[in-house]
Amino acid sequence: MNGNTRTFRMASLVAVLVLALGIMTGCVQSAPNATSTDANAVSEQRVGDVSQSLTDEASKQLEAEMSAFELTALQREQAKGSERGYEVLDAGRGNPNWINAKARRAYARLMEFATIESERDMSEGDMAGHAQLDGIGERFSKAMDASDETDAFLLESVAYCVDTLGMNKDALVFELVNGIVGDYYPSPSRCLSLTEKILGDYLQSVLYDGEDLKAQTEIFPTEGGSAAMCYVFESLNHNKVLKPGDKIAIATPIFTPYLEIPHVNDYGLVSVNVSSGAEDGWDIPADELAKLEDPTIKAFFLVNPSNPASHALSDQTIERLAQVVEKNPSLIILTDDVYGTFVSGFRSVYSRIPHNTILVYSFSKFYGVTGWRVGLIAMHEQNVVDRLISELPQKDANALAQEYSIVMPDVSGFKFIDRMCADSRSIGLYHTSGLATPAQVFMDVLALTHLVDAEGDPYIELSNRTVNERYKALMDTLGLSADESGENAKYYTLVDVNDLAKRRHGEGFAAWKASEVGDVKFLEDLAVREGVVLMNGPGFDAPAGCARVSLANLNKDDYVEIARRMNELLDDYYAEYEKTTQPADAA
């Protein structure tokens, strides 16, 4: 089934379910090719009661045709009128319910200083000029009040960049001021020069576990991690590194949209699953990693720590992966490390296998900036993708040289990371490419909140303690053992509902629940009866019976209540199960 057909069938199925079952879908996420008119028409329908059950056939269709995100959108509407009148508890969302306040205060203060600096140059009504480089560092120091907490942090940040990173004070403050004002296109297009050094230092501190790679790492800031993934796959395809029919491997379970990437018509890739499971502590077994030794597998994509299992790869697995690369030296590894800061002593695959790895990182989850859309792509200055491009057949090389020559006369030195930046604006608009400079400066400020306290960052400690307390509250109330391994990020957790049913009411009941209720129906009932929204684990290619609980977006007591309601629903099912077994027992 091609992408357009699947999208059409998915949109049609949603429309039919809305009309037939009375599910109001105002917040349903529309498929990429669905028109806004269609979405609005669907969202206006409300025919029956939101608690009306899906038919078995509809459930099967939903499981087959809809992603975990579409299912969750439907459940959000169902949960609004829960039968028991409970408050909605939505643990399906991945964005945190906290923000980093220090960074936002500092950003606002820096904007104030930047505006005053602009007015020094010219001020008439609401019109101001541009900041001037000469002496701006000293003017910054005089403008800041060291007794004020926010000003003191900005002074510390500038001092860190000057004393530790060796930056010129005037050049640094000038870049920050020009960047936050946002009156110029990004220059260099890919990343502001000093921003690249700050972000490189941050990545080394939080992801590399002691490896010194910041001087050899090049960075492309992007509109969040999702945009980064799109840019990577688009440019790998455009530069003939990945061709239609090529095999790529995906570490599963994994974030749902990433499962769709290989099947997009534009790429025509064939995916191979490299699987992990609870029995392996969600670490990738050696026999699964061995699949990557096959030279026909061109790339390996993973989220580390994983989503939805929320586990980081062990050092042993990363070492095995390094051995795989020795046997398959052209393997491209793409790692999304957005949850790395939630694991103490986290070690990115990039830190061990930098020449073969493309690193994607986003600030969204840790700092509460999902709405800002700030992420990045990082690559080693000597990397496998540049080598593969240099080895392209002459015909392909000539065609690409002609395309990129409109912005880069000597294409031979045009690196893949810069090609991604050019491709993001269809090459011809390369001069307008790059992430908005105010967003780049915000990333600087976020990074510096950590770097000035890197030896004992209280924000990291607080964030990790927060999700840990929520995880423990959920597991304790469910009566399950907590996984306290060092690799467990605890940002999400997978709950095996079938196993929970077995523990609560025995094997017979668990078998009945699995066959008579199923995964989608359980989540539907959890929303309709209990007002709880979780995500469908199998939608992430997780085992049947699993539900993903986000531990990021509700408070500790809410997770106690979620667990209580899950148990309450299982008890309801058990009462139904007992009715089905009574005749047999009586006989």
Secondary structure, DSSP 8 states (H G I E B T S, - for coil): --HHHHHHHHHHHHHHHHHHH----TT----TT--HHHHHHHHT---S-TT----HHHHHHHHHHS-HHHHHHHHHHHHTT-TT----EE----S-S---HHHHHHHHHHHHHHHHHHHHH-EETTEE----STTHHHHHHHHS-TTSHHHHHHHHHHHHHHHTT---HHHHHHHHHHHHHT-S--SSSSS-HHHHHHHHHHHHHHHSTT---GGGEEEEEESHHHHHHHHHHHHHHHTTSS-TT-EEEEEES--HHHHHGGGSTTT--EEEEEE--GGGTT---HHHHGGGG-TTEEEEEEESS-TTT-B---HHHHHHHHHHHHHSTT-EEEEE-TTGGGSTT---HHHHSGGGEEEEEESHHHHT-TTT--EEEEEESS-HHHHHHHTS-HHHHHHHHHHHTTT-S-GGG--HHHHHHHHTTTTTTGGG-S--HHHHHHHHHHHHHHHTTTTS-HHHHHHHHHHHHHHHHHHHHHT------TTB--SEEEEEHHHHHHHHH-HHHHHHHHHHTHHHHHHHHHHHHH-EE-EEGGGGT--TTEEEEESSSS-HHHHHHHHHHHHHHHHHHHHHHHHHHHHHHH-
